[in-house]
């Protein structure tokens, strides 16, 4: 079975799959509101990415493309990515799915910003993220080179 990161469609099937995460996760990790808004707005591009194990969605994240510089930390780039609400279902944790999602974002070779939630600081540090600044709770990953790939 091939396991890969997929761009999730904005539809009622994905909305139903997200309810599995709300059951296990904290309210601050819920993506239901963002997905419901996207359904109403009929957004062309989905910021939702996930990993299926068989036909079950077991890991997901929001990945947003942001324009502009961020607090002077990434001046060499006119865009960066923000990862929001990365979550892996409890029974699928520690199997590499969170790493797969982060590696997927890293392959665009743009700086990535995130705000660790629910005691995930150690995970992000292990993934190569560091503090954006001394007084910020946000973390940043900056690529070694500046070639970029288009985000679909």
C-alpha positions in Angstrom: 0.0 0.0 0.0 1.4 3.4 -1.0 1.1 6.1 1.6 1.4 9.7 0.4 0.3 13.2 1.2 -2.7 14.3 -0.8 -4.4 17.6 -1.3 -7.8 17.1 0.2 -10.9 18.1 -1.7 -13.3 20.6 -0.2 -16.4 18.5 -0.1 -18.8 16.8 2.3 -16.8 13.6 2.4 -13.8 15.5 3.8 -16.0 17.3 6.2 -17.2 14.0 7.5 -13.6 12.7 7.8 -12.6 15.8 9.8 -15.2 14.9 12.4 -13.0 11.9 13.4 -10.3 14.4 14.4 -12.5 16.7 16.3 -13.6 13.6 18.4 -9.9 13.0 19.4 -8.4 16.4 19.1 -8.7 19.6 21.0 -11.0 22.4 19.8 -8.0 24.5 18.8 -7.0 21.8 16.3 -10.5 21.5 14.7 -10.5 22.4 11.0 -14.3 22.0 10.6 -14.9 25.7 10.6 -12.3 26.4 7.9 -13.7 23.5 5.8 -17.3 24.6 6.2 -16.3 28.1 5.2 -14.5 26.8 2.1 -17.6 24.8 1.2 -19.8 27.9 1.3 -17.2 30.0 -0.5 -16.5 27.3 -3.1 -12.8 28.0 -2.9 -10.8 26.9 -5.9 -7.7 25.8 -4.0 -7.9 23.6 -0.9 -5.3 24.4 1.8 -6.0 21.0 3.4 -3.6 18.1 3.0 -3.8 14.7 4.5 -2.6 11.1 4.5 -4.9 8.1 4.1 -4.2 4.7 5.5 -6.4 2.6 3.3 -9.6 4.6 3.0 -9.2 6.3 6.4 -7.8 9.8 6.8 -5.2 9.4 9.6 -3.2 12.7 9.4 -4.0 16.2 8.2 -2.8 19.8 8.1 -3.6 23.2 6.7 -0.9 24.6 4.5 -1.2 28.3 3.6 0.9 30.3 1.2 1.6 33.8 2.5 2.9 36.8 0.7 5.4 39.3 2.1 8.2 39.2 4.6 7.8 37.9 8.1 9.2 39.8 11.0 12.5 40.3 9.1 13.5 36.7 9.7 13.1 35.6 6.1 13.9 38.7 4.0 15.3 36.7 1.1 11.8 35.3 0.3 8.7 37.1 -0.9 6.5 34.2 0.1 6.5 31.7 2.9 4.2 28.8 4.0 2.3 28.5 7.3 1.4 25.1 8.7 -1.7 25.2 10.9 -3.3 22.5 12.9 -1.2 19.5 11.9 -2.7 16.5 13.6 -2.4 12.7 13.5 -5.0 10.4 15.0 -3.8 8.9 18.2 -3.6 5.3 17.0 -1.5 6.4 14.0 1.0 8.6 15.9 4.7 7.7 16.0 4.5 6.0 12.6 6.0 8.9 10.6 2.8 10.5 9.3 3.5 13.9 10.9 7.0 13.9 9.5 5.6 13.1 6.0 3.3 16.1 6.2 6.1 18.4 7.2 8.5 17.0 4.6 5.7 17.6 2.0 5.6 21.2 2.9 9.4 21.4 3.0 9.7 20.2 -0.6 8.4 23.5 -1.9 11.6 25.0 -0.6 10.0 28.0 1.0 10.4 29.1 4.6 7.7 27.6 6.8 6.2 29.1 9.9 4.1 27.3 12.5 2.9 27.8 16.1 3.4 24.6 18.2 0.2 23.5 19.9 -0.7 20.8 22.3 2.8 20.0 23.6 4.3 19.6 20.1 7.4 21.8 20.5 9.8 18.8 20.6 8.4 17.4 17.3 8.9 20.7 15.5 12.5 21.1 16.9 13.2 17.6 15.7 11.9 18.6 12.2 14.5 21.4 12.1 12.4 24.4 13.2 13.7 27.1 15.5 12.3 30.1 17.3 11.3 33.0 15.0 12.4 35.4 17.7 13.1 35.4 21.5 9.7 36.7 22.3 7.6 34.7 19.7 5.9 31.4 20.2 6.1 30.8 16.5 8.8 28.6 14.9 10.4 28.8 11.5 12.2 26.5 9.1 14.3 28.1 6.5 15.5 26.1 3.5 19.2 25.8 2.5 18.6 26.9 -1.1 16.2 29.3 -2.8 14.9 27.2 -5.7 11.1 26.7 -5.3 8.4 24.4 -6.6 4.9 25.5 -7.4 2.2 24.7 -4.8 -0.8 23.0 -6.4 
